Amino acid sequence: MKKLSHFQKSIIFLIVLLTIIVFLQSLLTDQYVFADDDSTGGLVPCNNKCTLCHILVGLQNIFMYLMGLLFVATMFFVTLNGALLMVSAGSKKIVGQVKTALGLCLKGFSLFLICWVIVTAVMKTLGYKQLANWWEFECDTTQVESPPTPAKEKGKPTGKGCEGVVTNAEQMEGWIYSQARRNQQGYSDCSSLVDRAYKAAGCVSPGNTTADMYPKATEIGDRSSLRAGDAIIYPGHVMICKDNGCNQIIHASSGKGYVLTTNADWAFRKNGLKVLRVSDYCKNCF
Protein backbone atom coordinates (compact mmCIF):
# COMPACT_ATOMS: atom_id res chain seq x y z
CA MET A 1 0.00 0.00 0.00
CA LYS A 2 1.34 3.42 -0.93
CA LYS A 3 1.58 5.78 2.04
CA LEU A 4 0.14 9.26 1.87
CA SER A 5 2.70 12.02 1.45
CA HIS A 6 2.97 14.93 3.86
CA PHE A 7 1.36 17.17 1.23
CA GLN A 8 -1.60 14.83 0.80
CA LYS A 9 -2.11 14.63 4.56
CA SER A 10 -2.02 18.45 4.75
CA ILE A 11 -4.64 18.74 1.99
CA ILE A 12 -6.97 16.31 3.81
CA PHE A 13 -6.51 18.19 7.08
CA LEU A 14 -7.28 21.56 5.50
CA ILE A 15 -10.39 20.27 3.70
CA VAL A 16 -11.73 18.63 6.86
CA LEU A 17 -10.97 21.74 8.93
CA LEU A 18 -12.70 24.08 6.47
CA THR A 19 -15.70 21.74 6.30
CA ILE A 20 -16.03 21.70 10.08
CA ILE A 21 -15.77 25.50 10.29
CA VAL A 22 -18.37 26.09 7.55
CA PHE A 23 -20.95 23.65 8.88
CA LEU A 24 -20.47 24.56 12.53
CA GLN A 25 -21.01 28.21 11.63
CA SER A 26 -24.24 27.39 9.81
CA LEU A 27 -25.33 25.18 12.71
CA LEU A 28 -24.62 27.73 15.43
CA THR A 29 -26.51 30.46 13.58
CA ASP A 30 -29.58 28.26 13.19
CA GLN A 31 -32.86 29.85 14.22
CA TYR A 32 -33.43 27.29 16.97
CA VAL A 33 -30.40 28.56 18.89
CA PHE A 34 -32.30 31.77 19.58
CA ALA A 35 -35.47 32.09 21.61
CA ASP A 36 -38.95 32.29 20.08
CA ASP A 37 -39.18 35.72 21.63
CA ASP A 38 -37.20 37.97 23.94
CA SER A 39 -38.62 36.42 27.10
CA THR A 40 -37.70 32.77 26.56
CA GLY A 41 -34.74 30.76 25.38
CA GLY A 42 -33.58 27.33 24.37
CA LEU A 43 -35.37 24.62 22.46
CA VAL A 44 -38.35 24.68 24.84
CA PRO A 45 -39.80 28.22 24.43
CA CYS A 46 -41.06 28.99 27.93
CA ASN A 47 -39.96 30.29 31.28
CA ASN A 48 -40.49 28.54 34.62
CA LYS A 49 -44.25 28.24 34.02
CA CYS A 50 -44.31 25.78 31.15
CA THR A 51 -47.40 24.13 29.76
CA LEU A 52 -47.79 20.79 28.00
CA CYS A 53 -47.89 22.68 24.71
CA HIS A 54 -44.45 24.16 25.40
CA ILE A 55 -43.10 20.63 25.80
CA LEU A 56 -44.65 19.60 22.48
CA VAL A 57 -43.18 22.68 20.80
CA GLY A 58 -39.83 21.77 22.38
CA LEU A 59 -40.04 18.27 20.89
CA GLN A 60 -40.85 19.83 17.52
CA ASN A 61 -37.81 22.11 17.80
CA ILE A 62 -35.58 19.17 18.78
CA PHE A 63 -36.84 17.25 15.74
CA MET A 64 -36.02 20.16 13.44
CA TYR A 65 -32.64 20.63 15.13
CA LEU A 66 -31.72 16.96 14.68
CA MET A 67 -32.89 17.12 11.08
CA GLY A 68 -30.45 19.99 10.55
CA LEU A 69 -27.69 17.94 12.18
CA LEU A 70 -28.45 15.09 9.76
CA PHE A 71 -27.90 17.37 6.76
CA VAL A 72 -24.69 18.72 8.30
CA ALA A 73 -23.34 15.23 9.08
CA THR A 74 -24.20 13.96 5.60
CA MET A 75 -22.48 16.85 3.85
CA PHE A 76 -19.47 16.56 6.16
CA PHE A 77 -18.91 12.86 5.47
CA VAL A 78 -19.52 13.27 1.74
CA THR A 79 -16.94 16.08 1.64
CA LEU A 80 -14.47 14.11 3.77
CA ASN A 81 -14.72 11.00 1.62
CA GLY A 82 -14.48 13.10 -1.52
CA ALA A 83 -11.23 14.58 -0.20
CA LEU A 84 -9.88 11.13 0.61
CA LEU A 85 -10.78 9.94 -2.89
CA MET A 86 -8.91 12.86 -4.48
CA VAL A 87 -5.70 12.15 -2.58
CA SER A 88 -5.92 8.35 -2.63
CA ALA A 89 -3.24 8.19 -5.33
CA GLY A 90 -4.99 5.20 -6.87
CA SER A 91 -4.79 3.09 -3.71
CA LYS A 92 -7.39 0.34 -4.13
CA LYS A 93 -7.75 -0.07 -0.38
CA ILE A 94 -8.51 3.63 0.23
CA VAL A 95 -10.82 3.80 -2.80
CA GLY A 96 -12.69 0.75 -1.53
CA GLN A 97 -13.04 2.21 1.96
CA VAL A 98 -14.25 5.53 0.53
CA LYS A 99 -16.85 3.82 -1.65
CA THR A 100 -18.10 1.78 1.30
CA ALA A 101 -18.34 4.86 3.54
CA LEU A 102 -20.08 6.92 0.85
CA GLY A 103 -22.49 4.07 0.19
CA LEU A 104 -23.46 3.79 3.86
CA CYS A 105 -23.77 7.57 4.20
CA LEU A 106 -25.99 7.95 1.14
CA LYS A 107 -28.06 4.89 2.08
CA GLY A 108 -28.77 6.36 5.50
CA PHE A 109 -29.74 9.72 4.05
CA SER A 110 -31.87 8.05 1.37
CA LEU A 111 -33.67 6.04 4.05
CA PHE A 112 -34.48 9.28 5.87
CA LEU A 113 -35.86 10.84 2.67
CA ILE A 114 -37.93 7.76 1.86
CA CYS A 115 -39.46 7.75 5.35
CA TRP A 116 -40.16 11.48 5.03
CA VAL A 117 -41.94 10.97 1.70
CA ILE A 118 -43.96 8.04 3.08
CA VAL A 119 -45.11 9.96 6.16
CA THR A 120 -45.98 13.02 4.06
CA ALA A 121 -47.95 10.90 1.59
CA VAL A 122 -49.85 9.16 4.40
CA MET A 123 -50.69 12.46 6.13
CA LYS A 124 -51.93 14.00 2.87
CA THR A 125 -53.98 10.89 2.11
CA LEU A 126 -55.59 11.14 5.54
CA GLY A 127 -56.50 14.74 4.76
CA TYR A 128 -54.10 16.47 7.16
CA LYS A 129 -54.34 20.18 6.31
CA GLN A 130 -53.26 21.95 9.50
CA LEU A 131 -50.64 24.53 8.50
CA ALA A 132 -48.41 23.76 5.53
CA ASN A 133 -46.47 20.74 6.82
CA TRP A 134 -47.26 17.73 9.00
CA TRP A 135 -44.41 18.48 11.42
CA GLU A 136 -45.89 21.90 12.22
CA PHE A 137 -48.81 22.37 14.57
CA GLU A 138 -50.52 24.95 16.72
CA CYS A 139 -51.50 24.52 20.35
CA ASP A 140 -52.38 26.76 23.26
CA THR A 141 -49.23 27.83 25.14
CA THR A 142 -51.04 30.13 27.55
CA GLN A 143 -49.18 30.24 30.85
CA VAL A 144 -50.63 30.89 34.26
CA GLU A 145 -48.86 34.26 34.55
CA SER A 146 -51.43 37.05 34.51
CA PRO A 147 -51.01 40.05 32.20
CA PRO A 148 -50.21 43.39 33.85
CA THR A 149 -53.44 44.94 32.54
CA PRO A 150 -56.72 43.05 32.87
CA ALA A 151 -57.36 41.97 29.29
CA LYS A 152 -61.09 42.51 29.13
CA GLU A 153 -61.01 46.06 30.51
CA LYS A 154 -59.74 47.32 27.16
CA GLY A 155 -62.16 47.93 24.32
CA LYS A 156 -62.05 46.79 20.76
CA PRO A 157 -59.44 48.37 18.42
CA THR A 158 -60.72 51.57 16.79
CA GLY A 159 -57.74 53.19 14.98
CA LYS A 160 -57.95 53.80 11.23
CA GLY A 161 -55.38 53.84 8.43
CA CYS A 162 -51.69 53.02 8.62
CA GLU A 163 -51.18 54.80 11.94
CA GLY A 164 -54.30 53.07 13.20
CA VAL A 165 -52.60 49.66 12.87
CA VAL A 166 -50.22 50.56 15.69
CA THR A 167 -52.99 52.22 17.71
CA ASN A 168 -55.12 49.10 17.39
CA ALA A 169 -52.27 46.83 18.43
CA GLU A 170 -51.60 49.06 21.45
CA GLN A 171 -55.25 48.74 22.46
CA MET A 172 -54.79 44.97 22.53
CA GLU A 173 -51.78 45.09 24.86
CA GLY A 174 -52.48 42.92 27.87
CA TRP A 175 -54.76 40.57 25.99
CA ILE A 176 -54.14 36.96 26.98
CA TYR A 177 -52.17 34.78 24.56
CA SER A 178 -54.28 31.87 23.39
CA GLN A 179 -54.43 29.98 20.12
CA ALA A 180 -57.57 28.10 21.13
CA ARG A 181 -59.48 31.38 21.79
CA ARG A 182 -57.53 33.59 19.38
CA ASN A 183 -60.67 35.14 17.84
CA GLN A 184 -62.42 35.98 21.11
CA GLN A 185 -62.40 39.40 22.76
CA GLY A 186 -59.47 39.70 25.19
CA TYR A 187 -57.51 36.83 23.65
CA SER A 188 -55.04 36.67 20.75
CA ASP A 189 -52.05 34.91 19.28
CA CYS A 190 -49.38 36.56 17.14
CA SER A 191 -51.12 36.24 13.76
CA SER A 192 -54.56 37.08 15.13
CA LEU A 193 -53.11 40.30 16.58
CA VAL A 194 -51.86 41.40 13.15
CA ASP A 195 -55.04 40.28 11.40
CA ARG A 196 -57.26 42.22 13.81
CA ALA A 197 -55.10 45.34 13.92
CA TYR A 198 -55.08 45.62 10.13
CA LYS A 199 -58.77 44.87 9.64
CA ALA A 200 -59.87 47.27 12.38
CA ALA A 201 -57.80 50.00 10.69
CA GLY A 202 -59.75 49.48 7.47
CA CYS A 203 -56.80 47.76 5.80
CA VAL A 204 -56.59 44.47 3.97
CA SER A 205 -55.37 41.70 6.27
CA PRO A 206 -52.11 40.01 5.19
CA GLY A 207 -53.52 36.72 6.50
CA ASN A 208 -54.94 34.93 9.50
CA THR A 209 -51.98 32.63 10.23
CA THR A 210 -48.21 32.93 9.87
CA ALA A 211 -48.41 30.18 7.23
CA ASP A 212 -50.69 32.47 5.19
CA MET A 213 -48.58 35.56 5.77
CA TYR A 214 -45.02 34.38 5.26
CA PRO A 215 -45.26 33.62 1.51
CA LYS A 216 -46.46 37.22 0.96
CA ALA A 217 -43.57 38.77 2.89
CA THR A 218 -40.57 40.39 1.19
CA GLU A 219 -36.95 40.97 2.12
CA ILE A 220 -36.41 43.77 4.62
CA GLY A 221 -33.23 45.27 3.20
CA ASP A 222 -32.21 48.28 5.25
CA ARG A 223 -33.82 48.21 8.70
CA SER A 224 -34.30 51.98 8.55
CA SER A 225 -36.80 51.42 5.70
CA LEU A 226 -39.27 49.85 8.13
CA ARG A 227 -42.24 52.00 9.16
CA ALA A 228 -44.63 51.95 12.08
CA GLY A 229 -47.34 49.42 11.31
CA ASP A 230 -45.13 47.13 9.20
CA ALA A 231 -45.34 43.50 10.27
CA ILE A 232 -42.05 41.62 10.50
CA ILE A 233 -42.29 37.85 10.30
CA TYR A 234 -40.19 34.71 10.42
CA PRO A 235 -41.57 31.15 10.18
CA GLY A 236 -43.87 30.70 13.16
CA HIS A 237 -44.07 34.25 14.55
CA VAL A 238 -45.20 37.70 13.40
CA MET A 239 -44.88 41.11 15.08
CA ILE A 240 -45.95 44.72 14.42
CA CYS A 241 -43.33 47.47 14.28
CA LYS A 242 -44.30 50.20 16.74
CA ASP A 243 -42.05 52.93 15.31
CA ASN A 244 -40.06 53.85 12.22
CA GLY A 245 -36.90 51.74 12.06
CA CYS A 246 -38.70 49.08 14.11
CA ASN A 247 -36.88 49.62 17.37
CA GLN A 248 -39.89 48.34 19.28
CA ILE A 249 -42.46 45.71 18.40
CA ILE A 250 -45.91 44.77 19.64
CA HIS A 251 -46.60 41.05 19.59
CA ALA A 252 -48.44 38.24 21.32
CA SER A 253 -45.76 36.40 23.27
CA SER A 254 -46.26 32.71 23.96
CA GLY A 255 -43.52 32.95 26.61
CA LYS A 256 -45.03 35.83 28.58
CA GLY A 257 -48.58 34.74 27.87
CA TYR A 258 -50.00 38.07 26.70
CA VAL A 259 -49.69 40.89 24.14
CA LEU A 260 -46.91 43.35 24.98
CA THR A 261 -44.34 45.80 23.63
CA THR A 262 -40.68 44.74 23.61
CA ASN A 263 -37.36 45.79 22.15
CA ALA A 264 -37.07 44.45 18.59
CA ASP A 265 -33.36 43.63 18.45
CA TRP A 266 -33.85 39.93 19.24
CA ALA A 267 -36.21 39.55 16.28
CA PHE A 268 -33.55 40.71 13.81
CA ARG A 269 -31.32 37.79 14.82
CA LYS A 270 -33.90 35.38 13.42
CA ASN A 271 -33.21 33.47 10.22
CA GLY A 272 -35.68 34.16 7.45
CA LEU A 273 -36.99 37.43 8.92
CA LYS A 274 -39.05 39.31 6.31
CA VAL A 275 -41.56 42.16 6.22
CA LEU A 276 -45.19 42.74 5.32
CA ARG A 277 -45.24 46.46 4.58
CA VAL A 278 -48.31 48.25 5.87
CA SER A 279 -48.37 50.50 2.79
CA ASP A 280 -49.18 47.43 0.69
CA TYR A 281 -52.33 46.72 2.71
CA CYS A 282 -53.58 50.17 3.76
CA LYS A 283 -54.58 53.10 1.57
CA ASN A 284 -53.02 56.58 1.74
CA CYS A 285 -49.97 55.55 3.75
CA PHE A 286 -47.08 57.94 4.32
C-alpha positions in Angstrom: 0.0 0.0 0.0 1.3 3.4 -0.9 1.6 5.8 2.0 0.1 9.3 1.9 2.7 12.0 1.5 3.0 14.9 3.9 1.4 17.2 1.2 -1.6 14.8 0.8 -2.1 14.6 4.6 -2.0 18.4 4.7 -4.6 18.7 2.0 -7.0 16.3 3.8 -6.5 18.2 7.1 -7.3 21.6 5.5 -10.4 20.3 3.7 -11.7 18.6 6.9 -11.0 21.7 8.9 -12.7 24.1 6.5 -15.7 21.7 6.3 -16.0 21.7 10.1 -15.8 25.5 10.3 -18.4 26.1 7.6 -20.9 23.6 8.9 -20.5 24.6 12.5 -21.0 28.2 11.6 -24.2 27.4 9.8 -25.3 25.2 12.7 -24.6 27.7 15.4 -26.5 30.5 13.6 -29.6 28.3 13.2 -32.9 29.8 14.2 -33.4 27.3 17.0 -30.4 28.6 18.9 -32.3 31.8 19.6 -35.5 32.1 21.6 -38.9 32.3 20.1 -39.2 35.7 21.6 -37.2 38.0 23.9 -38.6 36.4 27.1 -37.7 32.8 26.6 -34.7 30.8 25.4 -33.6 27.3 24.4 -35.4 24.6 22.5 -38.3 24.7 24.8 -39.8 28.2 24.4 -41.1 29.0 27.9 -40.0 30.3 31.3 -40.5 28.5 34.6 -44.2 28.2 34.0 -44.3 25.8 31.2 -47.4 24.1 29.8 -47.8 20.8 28.0 -47.9 22.7 24.7 -44.5 24.2 25.4 -43.1 20.6 25.8 -44.6 19.6 22.5 -43.2 22.7 20.8 -39.8 21.8 22.4 -40.0 18.3 20.9 -40.9 19.8 17.5 -37.8 22.1 17.8 -35.6 19.2 18.8 -36.8 17.3 15.7 -36.0 20.2 13.4 -32.6 20.6 15.1 -31.7 17.0 14.7 -32.9 17.1 11.1 -30.5 20.0 10.6 -27.7 17.9 12.2 -28.5 15.1 9.8 -27.9 17.4 6.8 -24.7 18.7 8.3 -23.3 15.2 9.1 -24.2 14.0 5.6 -22.5 16.9 3.8 -19.5 16.6 6.2 -18.9 12.9 5.5 -19.5 13.3 1.7 -16.9 16.1 1.6 -14.5 14.1 3.8 -14.7 11.0 1.6 -14.5 13.1 -1.5 -11.2 14.6 -0.2 -9.9 11.1 0.6 -10.8 9.9 -2.9 -8.9 12.9 -4.5 -5.7 12.2 -2.6 -5.9 8.3 -2.6 -3.2 8.2 -5.3 -5.0 5.2 -6.9 -4.8 3.1 -3.7 -7.4 0.3 -4.1 -7.7 -0.1 -0.4 -8.5 3.6 0.2 -10.8 3.8 -2.8 -12.7 0.7 -1.5 -13.0 2.2 2.0 -14.3 5.5 0.5 -16.8 3.8 -1.7 -18.1 1.8 1.3 -18.3 4.9 3.5 -20.1 6.9 0.9 -22.5 4.1 0.2 -23.5 3.8 3.9 -23.8 7.6 4.2 -26.0 7.9 1.1 -28.1 4.9 2.1 -28.8 6.4 5.5 -29.7 9.7 4.1 -31.9 8.1 1.4 -33.7 6.0 4.1 -34.5 9.3 5.9 -35.9 10.8 2.7 -37.9 7.8 1.9 -39.5 7.8 5.4 -40.2 11.5 5.0 -41.9 11.0 1.7 -44.0 8.0 3.1 -45.1 10.0 6.2 -46.0 13.0 4.1 -48.0 10.9 1.6 -49.9 9.2 4.4 -50.7 12.5 6.1 -51.9 14.0 2.9 -54.0 10.9 2.1 -55.6 11.1 5.5 -56.5 14.7 4.8 -54.1 16.5 7.2 -54.3 20.2 6.3 -53.3 22.0 9.5 -50.6 24.5 8.5 -48.4 23.8 5.5 -46.5 20.7 6.8 -47.3 17.7 9.0 -44.4 18.5 11.4 -45.9 21.9 12.2 -48.8 22.4 14.6 -50.5 24.9 16.7 -51.5 24.5 20.3 -52.4 26.8 23.3 -49.2 27.8 25.1 -51.0 30.1 27.5 -49.2 30.2 30.8 -50.6 30.9 34.3 -48.9 34.3 34.6 -51.4 37.0 34.5 -51.0 40.1 32.2 -50.2 43.4 33.9 -53.4 44.9 32.5 -56.7 43.0 32.9 -57.4 42.0 29.3 -61.1 42.5 29.1 -61.0 46.1 30.5 -59.7 47.3 27.2 -62.2 47.9 24.3 -62.1 46.8 20.8 -59.4 48.4 18.4 -60.7 51.6 16.8 -57.7 53.2 15.0 -57.9 53.8 11.2 -55.4 53.8 8.4 -51.7 53.0 8.6 -51.2 54.8 11.9 -54.3 53.1 13.2 -52.6 49.7 12.9 -50.2 50.6 15.7 -53.0 52.2 17.7 -55.1 49.1 17.4 -52.3 46.8 18.4 -51.6 49.1 21.4 -55.3 48.7 22.5 -54.8 45.0 22.5 -51.8 45.1 24.9 -52.5 42.9 27.9 -54.8 40.6 26.0 -54.1 37.0 27.0 -52.2 34.8 24.6 -54.3 31.9 23.4 -54.4 30.0 20.1 -57.6 28.1 21.1 -59.5 31.4 21.8 -57.5 33.6 19.4 -60.7 35.1 17.8 -62.4 36.0 21.1 -62.4 39.4 22.8 -59.5 39.7 25.2 -57.5 36.8 23.6 -55.0 36.7 20.8 -52.1 34.9 19.3 -49.4 36.6 17.1 -51.1 36.2 13.8 -54.6 37.1 15.1 -53.1 40.3 16.6 -51.9 41.4 13.2 -55.0 40.3 11.4 -57.3 42.2 13.8 -55.1 45.3 13.9 -55.1 45.6 10.1 -58.8 44.9 9.6 -59.9 47.3 12.4 -57.8 50.0 10.7 -59.8 49.5 7.5 -56.8 47.8 5.8 -56.6 44.5 4.0 -55.4 41.7 6.3 -52.1 40.0 5.2 -53.5 36.7 6.5 -54.9 34.9 9.5 -52.0 32.6 10.2 -48.2 32.9 9.9 -48.4 30.2 7.2 -50.7 32.5 5.2 -48.6 35.6 5.8 -45.0 34.4 5.3 -45.3 33.6 1.5 -46.5 37.2 1.0 -43.6 38.8 2.9 -40.6 40.4 1.2 -36.9 41.0 2.1 -36.4 43.8 4.6 -33.2 45.3 3.2 -32.2 48.3 5.3 -33.8 48.2 8.7 -34.3 52.0 8.5 -36.8 51.4 5.7 -39.3 49.9 8.1 -42.2 52.0 9.2 -44.6 51.9 12.1 -47.3 49.4 11.3 -45.1 47.1 9.2 -45.3 43.5 10.3 -42.1 41.6 10.5 -42.3 37.9 10.3 -40.2 34.7 10.4 -41.6 31.2 10.2 -43.9 30.7 13.2 -44.1 34.3 14.5 -45.2 37.7 13.4 -44.9 41.1 15.1 -45.9 44.7 14.4 -43.3 47.5 14.3 -44.3 50.2 16.7 -42.1 52.9 15.3 -40.1 53.8 12.2 -36.9 51.7 12.1 -38.7 49.1 14.1 -36.9 49.6 17.4 -39.9 48.3 19.3 -42.5 45.7 18.4 -45.9 44.8 19.6 -46.6 41.1 19.6 -48.4 38.2 21.3 -45.8 36.4 23.3 -46.3 32.7 24.0 -43.5 33.0 26.6 -45.0 35.8 28.6 -48.6 34.7 27.9 -50.0 38.1 26.7 -49.7 40.9 24.1 -46.9 43.3 25.0 -44.3 45.8 23.6 -40.7 44.7 23.6 -37.4 45.8 22.1 -37.1 44.4 18.6 -33.4 43.6 18.4 -33.8 39.9 19.2 -36.2 39.5 16.3 -33.5 40.7 13.8 -31.3 37.8 14.8 -33.9 35.4 13.4 -33.2 33.5 10.2 -35.7 34.2 7.5 -37.0 37.4 8.9 -39.1 39.3 6.3 -41.6 42.2 6.2 -45.2 42.7 5.3 -45.2 46.5 4.6 -48.3 48.3 5.9 -48.4 50.5 2.8 -49.2 47.4 0.7 -52.3 46.7 2.7 -53.6 50.2 3.8 -54.6 53.1 1.6 -53.0 56.6 1.7 -50.0 55.6 3.8 -47.1 57.9 4.3 
